[in-house]
Amino acid sequence: MIKKIWFNLDDKIRFLFVGGFNFGVSYLMYAAFCLLLGESAYQIALILAWALSSIVSFTTQRYLVFESRGNWIKEYLKCCTTWFCSYLVNAFLLEAFVKFVHLNVYISQFVATFTAAVVTYILFKKFAFKH
């Protein structure tokens, strides 16, 4: 019953819910790495958080958003390409917000993630999990 209701939702709505969860996981990892490594290592914290949270994201996006049943290795490699593009957008925005807008690293990452999420959705839908 719940599964039927869930998959009757538009994939954009499912992406928002699942993406919100994935954002929380990724952001908490980012903040933890910033605290452990120091705020000046915010780009390293970003790389570490993205690398670890990608596993959670792949699993949740594959099964809960796009209902994919394709070859998971092929899809994972496509997702890695997607995440790389999304990471570049995120890293660029993070750097711009910290260096030029003078926001702190936590707020900068929070804001940058929303733009990266749009890029990620488009690339997942049109490339990584395309049926």
N, C-alpha and C positions, 0 to 999 in steps of 0.2 A: 504494500500500500504506500509506504513512505517513498520507496524507490520509484514507483509510478508517478507520484506527485512531483518528486524531485526532477525526474527526467522530462516531465511535461513543461517545466519551466524553460524559458528561452535560455540558450547557452550564454548569453551576455549576463543574465541574472545569476546563473550558476557560477560564471567566472567571477562576478563581484563577490559572492559569498566565499567561494574557495580562495579567490585572490586575497580577500581580507584576512582569512586565516593564514595564508602563506606569507602575506605582508607582516603579520604579527610575529610569526616564527623568524623570518628574515631580519626584521627590525630588532627583535630582542637579541639575536645573535650579533648583529652589528653593534648594538649598544654594549653588550658584554665584551666584545673584542676591543672596543674603544676604551672601556674601563680597564681591561687587562693590559693593553699595549700602550695606552696613553692616547689622548685625543689627537695628538699630532700625527699619529699613525692611522688616520681615518680612512685613507685609501687602502691600506693593508687590511684593515678591519672589514672594509667593503668586499674585497676579494675573498676573504675567508668566509664571510657570511653568505655570499652568493654561492660559493662552491658547496658549502654544506646544505644550504636551504634548497639547492637545486634538486636534490634527491626527493625531498618532501614535495616540492612543487611538481616535479615530473609525475609522481605517483598520484597526487590529488587531481591534477589537471587531466591526466590520461583517463582516469576512471570516473571522476565525479563531474567533469565538465564536458569533455569531448567524447566520452563513452567509446574510446578507441579499443579495438581488438586486433590491431595490426601487429606487425613484428616489433616488439618492444625495443630491441637493440637499435633497429633502424630509426624508430621514433626518438629514442634517447639521443642518438647522434644528431638528429635534426633539432631536438630541443637544445642541445649544447650550442648549436649554431645560433638559435634564437636567443638563448641566454647571453651569448657573447655580444650580439647586437644590442640587446637590452642593457647589458652591463656597460657597454661603451656610452650609451645615452645617459645612464645613471651616473657613471664616473665623471663624465663631462659636466653634467648639471651640478653634481655634488661639489666639484672643484670650483665651478663658477659661483655657486651660492656662498661657499666658504671664503674664497679669495676676493671676489668683487662685490658681493652683496653684504658680506661680513656677518652672515648668520652663523650660529654655532653649528658644530658638526652633527648634532642630533636633529635639529630642526631642518637643516639642509638635506639630510638623508630622507627625512620624512617627506619633504616636498618633492625631491627628485624621484622618489619611488613612484609617485602617482603618474608622472609622465612615462617612466619606464614601463609601468603596468599597461598602458595603452599600446605601446610598441609590442610588448610581449603578447597581449591578446591577439593583435592582428597577425603577428608572425606564427603563433600557435595555430590559429584558425586556418590561415591561408597556406601554411607550409608544414609545420611539425605534425599536426594531427589531421591533415586534410584527408578526407575519405576518398 
